[in-house]
């Protein structure tokens, strides 16, 4: 989410009428949750209207990787 080229591209998509950004990734507890929340916040800050959706079918979290640790992560606690 810190890549300026990503937001230039995303801004162009929003200006062309694309209304939804679908996100998937490795795990839902860190990468996807933090990234989707930050992207949505930056879209709002820039006054761009685009819905950010996390599709759990596109996330590769496995049961053995799932740990109840989100409440210890200072970034996730703030979400």
N, C-alpha and C positions, 0 to 999 in steps of 0.2 A: 504493500500500500504506500510505500515511501517513494516509489518510482514516478517521477514527474511525467514520463512518457505514458504511463498507464492512465493518469488522470487527463492528459491531453486527449488520448484516445477515447476515454469514457465520456468526457465532455462533448466530444464530437458525436458520439452515439446518442447521447441525450438530446442534443440539438437537432438530430435527424429524426427524433420521435421514438427512439427505442425506449420503452418504459420499464423494462425489467432486466436486472442483472442476476443471473443464476450462478451460484457459487457451489463448488464441491471441493473436496480436499482430503487430506489424510485423516485428521481427527476432528471431531466436533468440539472437543473441550478446549482447544487452544487455537490452532491456526485458523480454522474456519470461523469460529465465534469471534475472535478478536478482529480478524480481517474484515468480516462482513459488517461488524459494528462500526469499525473505523471508516470503511468505505461509505456506509450510509451517513455517518456524521459529516464527512467531507462533502458529500453530495449536497446535504442540507446547507452546510456553510456556504457553498458556492451557488445556492439558489437553484440547483438542478433538480428536476422532478424525475426520479427514477426509483423504482422499488427494488430492494435488495432481498433476494430469496436464497436461503440455503436449502438445497435439495439433498436430503439425507441419503437418497439412492446413489448420489455421486460422491459420497463420503466413504472412505475405506476403513473406518474404525472397526476393530475386531473386539470381541468380548474380552479376550485376554489382555488387550491394551487399555481397557476401560478401568480407570481408577477414580475414586471419588476425591479428587484433589483440587477441584476448581476453586473451592472456598479458601484455599491457601494462596492462590495466585493473585497478587495485587492488581493486575490488569483486569482479570476476569471478575474479581470482586466488585470493581467499579462499574461493570456493565449492567 
